[in-house]
Amino acid sequence: MRRLRQLAERTPPGRDRYVDLLRALAIAMVVLGHWGVTVIGYQHGRPTGHSALPDLPWAWPLTWVAQVMPVFFLVGGYANAASLAARRARGGTATGWLVDRSARLVRPTTALLLVLAVGATVATLRGADPAQVRTVVWFATIPLWFLVAYLVVVASTPPMYALHRRFGLAVPVVLAGLVALGDLGRLLGPAALADGNYLFAWLAVHQLGFAWYDARSPELARRRRLPLDRRAGATLLLVGLAALVLLTTVGPYPVAMLHVAGERLDNAAPPSVALLAAATTQLGLILLLRRPAGHWLRRSGPWQAVIAINAVVLTVFLWHLTAAILLVGLLDALGLLPTPPVGSVTWWAWRIPWLAALAVVLAALVAVFGPIEARTRRPSGPHGQAGPHGVGAGAARRVGSDPGVGERGAPWTALAVAGYAALVAGLLLNSLAPKAAPEPLGLPAPALVAYLAGAGLLRLLRSGWGSRG
């Protein structure tokens, strides 16, 4: 508590605390949403899980708020713009910024993958079915689908921020048009045309984060800044909501913004125009609540809580499904795993103890693995603020992370690009691998090798290895 109080007292006056609150709330809603809609049952004598959404159609409109990945990319855009601007102000390069920026994302992810690989190997050596082992690890690594997209968007920040500085809000409009084109491919063919939506949609929201950051500078052209007043918030809320209603009633899009088996389209995979309409609605609500939330966050207690959550926010996200696996395994071993029908009184009554038990398990995991993430913070933002706005903050201060040191020359840049590409490729290979493929390591061996090689190379570059001065 003393440490949190000290951090709260040292918060620079110009820091936008609301951005940190939104990140913490977004991750909390993801965790509670995944836990809350999970249905546990048995298949072939083994515990299995699936979403309750297909059985709860009345809850589908709730996903217009519960689907909070747009919020995460929005605040990510703000944070990445702030961090890149600060790095360049100190004389650093975009490549050096990316190498350092990856640290807080990579370290907690590496811990998760290594623990899962070791656990899967032990289970396989003890006679477990490799296909079953893979299924368990596949479920635990579902959050990595999101991380792949976020890592690609982070890497695109330097060129996309340059586009924003030149063309402003026209950039997300064009990207939204590309998403609409992809949706047309899903409806009329070819369906592969929609694959680009995984990038275009999240880039569009990320660009709005740039515009939010630029709103701190009144001298910038209006087309480059996001209007933050209540009138703009109300307009975005109403326009987004109207578009969302039309797209999901008159239009071809399902109501749910999360995956629902049996629906013709999936609004989230890949992201659709309807999901962008939901993001617009959420942005309007965010702007309407910005001022009262900002006043509330001036109080020490709430701000300390936000600091505490953001210190381990990625750890919470990465391990929350592993917590569910551990709890289900424990209850199954004890013969205490309840499997009531979805929507029954018993199922609803079980939600409260289920969430409470999961919170305890996750708290234990965060206590063990959270320090890995928390140690990556360092003063890197304007006015010396620690790691501007949370997830993706730079690594602990070391030779390779100083501007101009270890960032010069084409070979160093090539190594950085290769390491980052290997990192993303490893995560993508794991996410694309079949759910029940027999994998003794739980993860495809090429995916694990590529990821660890990329993570290791980036670690060497951050340490100053390969620098020329």
C-alpha positions in Angstrom: 0.0 0.0 0.0 2.8 2.4 0.8 4.3 1.8 -2.7 1.0 2.4 -4.3 0.5 5.6 -2.3 4.0 6.8 -3.4 3.2 6.1 -7.1 -0.1 7.9 -6.8 1.5 10.9 -5.3 4.2 11.1 -8.0 1.6 11.0 -10.8 2.4 13.9 -13.2 -0.4 16.5 -13.3 -0.8 16.1 -17.1 -1.4 12.4 -17.1 -4.8 11.3 -18.4 -5.8 8.9 -15.7 -9.0 8.0 -17.5 -7.0 6.1 -20.1 -5.6 3.9 -17.4 -9.0 3.4 -15.9 -10.5 2.3 -19.3 -7.7 -0.3 -19.8 -8.3 -1.8 -16.3 -12.0 -1.9 -16.8 -11.7 -3.4 -20.3 -9.6 -6.3 -19.1 -11.8 -6.8 -16.0 -14.8 -7.1 -18.3 -13.1 -9.5 -20.6 -12.2 -11.7 -17.6 -15.6 -11.6 -16.0 -17.3 -12.1 -19.4 -15.3 -15.2 -20.2 -15.9 -16.6 -16.8 -19.5 -15.7 -16.6 -20.7 -17.2 -19.8 -18.8 -20.4 -19.5 -20.8 -23.6 -19.4 -19.1 -26.6 -17.9 -20.2 -30.1 -18.9 -18.8 -33.6 -19.5 -18.0 -35.2 -22.9 -16.6 -38.7 -23.1 -16.1 -38.6 -19.3 -14.0 -35.5 -19.4 -14.9 -31.9 -18.4 -15.5 -29.6 -21.3 -16.6 -26.0 -21.7 -18.5 -23.8 -24.1 -20.2 -20.5 -24.3 -23.7 -20.0 -22.9 -24.6 -17.3 -25.4 -26.3 -19.6 -27.9 -28.8 -20.5 -25.1 -29.2 -16.9 -23.9 -30.4 -14.9 -27.0 -31.9 -12.2 -24.7 -28.3 -11.4 -23.6 -26.9 -10.7 -27.0 -27.5 -6.9 -26.9 -25.5 -6.8 -23.7 -22.4 -7.7 -25.8 -22.6 -4.3 -27.4 -21.0 -3.1 -24.2 -19.4 -6.4 -23.0 -17.3 -6.7 -26.2 -14.5 -4.3 -25.0 -11.6 -5.2 -27.3 -12.3 -1.9 -29.2 -11.7 0.0 -25.9 -8.3 -1.8 -25.5 -7.2 -0.8 -29.0 -8.4 2.8 -28.4 -6.4 3.3 -25.3 -3.5 1.3 -26.9 -3.4 3.9 -29.7 -3.3 6.7 -27.1 -0.5 5.0 -25.2 1.5 4.1 -28.2 1.3 7.6 -29.6 2.4 9.0 -26.2 5.3 6.6 -25.9 6.5 7.0 -29.5 6.4 10.8 -29.2 8.4 10.7 -26.0 11.0 8.4 -27.4 11.5 10.6 -30.5 11.7 13.7 -28.3 14.7 12.0 -26.6 16.3 11.4 -29.9 15.4 7.7 -30.2 14.3 5.8 -33.3 11.1 4.0 -34.2 12.9 0.6 -34.3 14.4 1.1 -30.8 11.0 2.2 -29.5 9.5 -1.0 -30.9 12.1 -3.2 -29.3 11.6 -1.7 -25.9 7.8 -1.5 -26.3 7.6 -5.2 -26.8 9.2 -6.0 -23.4 6.1 -5.8 -21.2 4.1 -7.7 -23.7 6.7 -10.4 -24.3 7.8 -11.3 -20.8 4.5 -12.2 -19.3 3.6 -14.1 -22.5 6.8 -16.0 -22.4 6.2 -17.1 -18.8 2.7 -18.4 -19.8 4.0 -20.3 -22.8 6.9 -21.9 -20.9 4.7 -23.0 -18.0 2.1 -24.5 -20.3 4.8 -26.3 -22.4 6.4 -27.7 -19.3 3.0 -28.8 -17.8 2.0 -30.3 -21.1 5.3 -32.2 -21.4 4.9 -33.6 -17.9 1.3 -34.7 -18.6 2.3 -36.4 -21.9 5.2 -38.2 -20.2 2.7 -39.5 -17.5 0.5 -41.0 -20.2 -2.0 -38.3 -21.0 -3.4 -38.2 -24.5 -1.5 -35.6 -26.6 -4.7 -34.6 -28.3 -6.3 -33.9 -25.0 -3.3 -32.1 -23.8 -3.4 -29.9 -26.8 -7.1 -29.1 -26.2 -6.4 -27.9 -22.7 -3.4 -25.8 -23.8 -5.5 -24.4 -26.8 -8.1 -23.2 -24.4 -5.5 -21.6 -22.1 -4.0 -19.8 -25.0 -7.2 -18.3 -26.5 -6.1 -14.8 -25.2 -3.1 -15.0 -27.6 -5.5 -14.5 -30.6 -5.9 -11.0 -29.4 -2.2 -10.5 -28.6 -1.2 -11.4 -32.2 -3.4 -8.6 -33.5 -2.2 -6.1 -30.9 1.5 -6.9 -31.6 0.9 -6.3 -35.3 -0.9 -3.0 -34.6 1.9 -1.9 -32.2 4.5 -2.6 -34.9 2.4 -0.5 -37.3 2.4 2.5 -35.0 5.3 4.6 -36.5 4.0 4.6 -40.1 0.3 4.8 -39.1 1.0 7.7 -36.7 2.8 9.4 -39.6 -0.4 8.9 -41.7 -2.5 10.3 -38.9 -0.3 13.4 -38.7 -0.9 14.0 -42.4 -4.5 12.9 -43.0 -6.0 12.8 -39.5 -9.4 11.3 -39.0 -9.6 10.4 -42.7 -7.4 7.4 -42.0 -9.9 5.5 -39.8 -12.7 6.4 -42.2 -10.7 4.7 -45.1 -9.9 1.7 -42.9 -13.6 1.4 -42.0 -14.4 1.3 -45.7 -11.9 -1.5 -46.2 -13.7 -3.4 -43.4 -17.0 -2.9 -45.2 -15.4 -4.3 -48.4 -14.3 -7.3 -46.5 -17.8 -7.8 -45.2 -19.0 -7.7 -48.7 -16.6 -10.5 -49.5 -18.1 -12.6 -46.7 -21.6 -12.0 -48.0 -21.1 -12.3 -51.8 -17.6 -13.8 -52.1 -14.7 -14.3 -52.0 -14.8 -14.9 -48.3 -11.0 -14.5 -48.0 -11.5 -10.8 -48.7 -12.6 -10.4 -45.1 -9.3 -11.7 -43.7 -7.9 -8.2 -43.8 -10.5 -7.1 -41.3 -8.4 -8.6 -38.5 -6.0 -5.8 -39.2 -8.1 -3.0 -40.7 -10.7 -2.9 -38.0 -8.3 -2.8 -35.1 -6.1 -0.2 -36.9 -9.1 2.0 -37.4 -9.8 2.0 -33.6 -6.1 2.4 -32.9 -6.0 5.5 -35.1 -8.8 7.1 -32.9 -6.4 6.6 -30.0 -3.9 8.7 -31.9 -6.5 11.4 -32.4 -7.4 11.3 -28.7 -3.7 11.8 -27.8 -3.4 14.7 -30.2 -6.4 16.4 -28.5 -3.9 17.3 -25.8 -2.4 19.9 -28.3 -5.0 22.6 -29.1 -2.7 24.0 -31.8 -3.1 20.9 -34.0 -5.5 21.0 -36.9 -9.0 20.0 -36.0 -9.0 17.1 -38.4 -6.2 15.5 -36.4 -7.8 15.8 -33.0 -10.6 13.8 -31.5 -13.3 16.2 -30.1 -13.6 15.3 -26.4 -16.6 17.5 -25.4 -20.0 16.0 -24.3 -21.7 17.1 -27.5 -19.2 15.0 -29.5 -19.8 12.1 -27.1 -23.6 12.3 -27.4 -23.3 12.5 -31.2 -21.1 9.4 -31.4 -23.2 7.5 -29.0 -26.5 8.2 -30.9 -25.0 7.7 -34.4 -23.2 4.5 -33.4 -26.3 3.1 -31.7 -28.5 3.9 -34.6 -26.1 2.3 -37.0 -25.8 -0.8 -34.8 -29.6 -1.2 -34.6 -30.0 -0.9 -38.3 -27.1 -3.3 -39.1 -28.4 -6.0 -36.8 -32.1 -5.7 -37.6 -32.4 -4.6 -41.3 -28.9 -5.5 -42.1 -27.3 -9.0 -42.2 -25.3 -8.8 -39.0 -26.0 -10.9 -35.9 -27.0 -9.0 -32.7 -24.2 -10.5 -30.6 -20.7 -8.9 -30.9 -19.1 -12.1 -29.7 -19.0 -15.5 -31.4 -22.3 -17.4 -31.4 -22.3 -20.9 -33.0 -24.8 -21.2 -35.9 -24.9 -17.5 -36.9 -24.1 -16.8 -40.6 -21.6 -14.0 -39.7 -19.3 -13.5 -36.8 -18.9 -9.9 -35.8 -15.7 -10.5 -33.9 -13.7 -13.0 -36.1 -13.0 -11.2 -38.3 -14.2 -7.8 -37.0 -17.2 -6.5 -38.9 -18.7 -3.1 -39.7 -21.2 -3.8 -37.0 -18.4 -4.2 -34.5 -17.0 -0.8 -35.6 -20.5 0.7 -35.0 -20.4 -0.8 -31.5 -16.9 0.7 -31.1 -18.4 4.1 -32.1 -21.1 3.7 -29.5 -18.6 2.8 -26.8 -16.4 5.8 -27.8 -19.4 8.1 -27.4 -20.2 6.7 -23.9 -16.5 7.0 -23.0 -16.5 10.7 -23.9 -19.7 11.4 -22.0 -18.2 9.8 -18.8 -14.7 11.3 -19.2 -15.2 14.4 -17.1 -16.9 12.8 -14.0 -14.5 9.9 -14.1 -11.6 12.2 -14.2 -12.8 14.0 -11.1 -13.3 10.7 -9.4 -9.8 9.5 -10.3 -8.3 12.6 -8.5 -9.1 10.8 -5.3 -6.2 8.8 -3.9 -8.1 5.5 -3.3 -9.6 4.9 -6.8 -6.3 6.0 -8.5 -4.2 3.6 -6.4 -6.6 0.8 -7.3 -6.2 1.7 -11.0 -2.4 1.7 -10.6 -2.4 -1.7 -8.9 -4.5 -3.3 -11.7 -2.5 -1.8 -14.5 0.7 -3.0 -13.0 -0.4 -6.6 -13.7 -3.1 -6.1 -16.3 -1.6 -8.3 -19.0 -0.9 -11.0 -16.5 -4.5 -11.0 -15.5 -5.6 -11.3 -19.1 -3.2 -14.0 -20.1 -3.8 -16.3 -17.1 -7.6 -15.9 -16.5 -8.5 -19.0 -18.7 -5.7 -21.0 -17.1 -7.3 -20.2 -13.7 -10.6 -21.7 -15.1 -8.8 -24.8 -16.2 -7.1 -25.3 -12.8 -10.4 -24.8 -10.9 -12.4 -27.2 -13.2 -9.6 -29.8 -12.8 -9.6 -29.4 -9.0 -13.4 -29.7 -8.7 -13.5 -32.6 -11.1 -10.8 -34.5 -9.1 -12.8 -33.9 -5.9 -16.0 -35.0 -7.5 -17.5 -31.5 -6.8 -17.9 -30.1 -10.3 -21.5 -28.9 -10.9 -22.9 -29.1 -14.4 -26.4 -27.6 -14.2 -28.3 -26.8 -17.4 -27.7 -23.3 -18.9 -30.2 -20.8 -17.7 -31.5 -22.9 -14.9 -31.9 -21.6 -11.4 -29.0 -23.7 -10.3 -26.8 -22.4 -13.1 -27.5 -18.8 -12.2 -27.0 -19.5 -8.5 -23.6 -21.1 -9.3 -22.4 -17.9 -11.0 -21.5 -16.1 -7.8 -19.4 -18.9 -6.1 -17.9 -19.8 -9.5 -16.7 -16.2 -10.1 -15.5 -15.9 -6.5 -13.5 -19.2 -6.7 -12.0 -18.2 -10.0 -10.9 -14.9 -8.6 -9.1 -16.7 -5.8 -7.2 -18.9 -8.2 -6.4 -16.0 -10.5 -5.1 -13.9 -7.6 -2.7 -16.8 -6.7 -1.5 -16.9 -10.3 -1.0 -13.1 -10.4 0.9 -13.2 -7.1 3.3 -15.7 -8.7 3.6 -14.3 -12.2 2.6 -10.6 -11.8 6.0 -9.4 -10.7 7.4 -10.5 -14.1 5.2 -7.9 -15.8 5.5 -5.2 -13.0 9.3 -5.2 -13.2 9.3 -4.1 -16.8 8.1 -0.6 -15.9 10.5 2.3 -16.1 10.3 6.1 -16.4 9.8 6.6 -20.2 7.1 9.1 -20.8 6.7 12.8 -20.7 7.7 14.4 -17.4 9.3 11.2 -16.3 6.0 9.3 -15.9 6.4 5.6 -15.5 5.6 3.7 -18.7 3.1 5.9 -20.4 -0.3 4.5 -20.0 0.2 0.9 -19.1 0.3 -2.2 -21.3 3.2 -2.3 -23.7 5.3 0.1 -21.5 9.1 0.0 -22.1 11.5 -2.4 -20.4 13.5 -1.7 -17.3 16.2 0.9 -18.0 19.3 -0.7 -19.6 22.0 0.1 -22.1 20.0 -1.0 -25.1 17.0 1.1 -24.3 18.7 4.4 -24.1 18.0 6.6 -27.2 20.8 6.3 -29.8 22.5 3.3 -28.1 22.0 -0.1 -29.8 19.5 1.4 -32.3 21.8 2.4 -35.2 22.5 0.8 -38.5 20.7 -1.5 -40.9 21.9 -4.8 -39.3 20.5 -3.8 -35.9 17.2 -2.8 -37.5 17.1 -6.1 -39.5 17.7 -8.1 -36.4 14.9 -6.2 -34.6 12.5 -6.8 -37.4 13.4 -10.5 -37.6 12.9 -11.0 -33.9 9.6 -9.2 -33.8 8.4 -11.2 -36.9 9.4 -14.5 -35.3 7.6 -13.6 -32.2 4.3 -12.8 -34.0 4.7 -15.8 -36.3 5.1 -18.2 -33.3 1.9 -16.9 -31.6 0.0 -17.0 -34.9 1.1 -20.6 -35.6 -0.2 -21.6 -32.2 -3.5 -19.9 -32.7 -4.0 -21.4 -36.2 -3.1 -25.0 -35.1 -6.0 -27.3 -34.7 -7.7 -27.5 -31.3 -7.2 -31.3 -30.9 -4.0 -31.9 -32.8 -1.7 -34.3 -30.9 0.9 -32.0 -29.5 3.1 -33.5 -26.8 4.2 -30.0 -25.8 0.7 -28.7 -25.9 1.9 -26.1 -28.5 3.2 -26.8 -32.0 6.9 -27.2 -31.7 7.7 -24.8 -34.6 5.4 -22.2 -33.0 7.2 -22.5 -29.7 10.7 -22.4 -31.3 9.8 -19.4 -33.4 8.4 -17.5 -30.5 11.3 -18.2 -28.1 13.8 -17.3 -30.8 12.1 -14.0 -31.5 11.7 -13.2 -27.8 15.4 -14.1 -27.1 16.6 -12.0 -30.0 14.6 -9.0 -28.8 15.9 -9.5 -25.3 19.5 -9.4 -26.5 18.8 -6.2 -28.5 17.3 -4.6 -25.4 20.4 -5.5 -23.4 22.6 -3.6 -25.8 24.0 -6.6 -27.7 24.8 -5.7 -31.3 25.0 -2.0 -30.6 27.7 0.0 -32.4 28.5 2.7 -30.0 
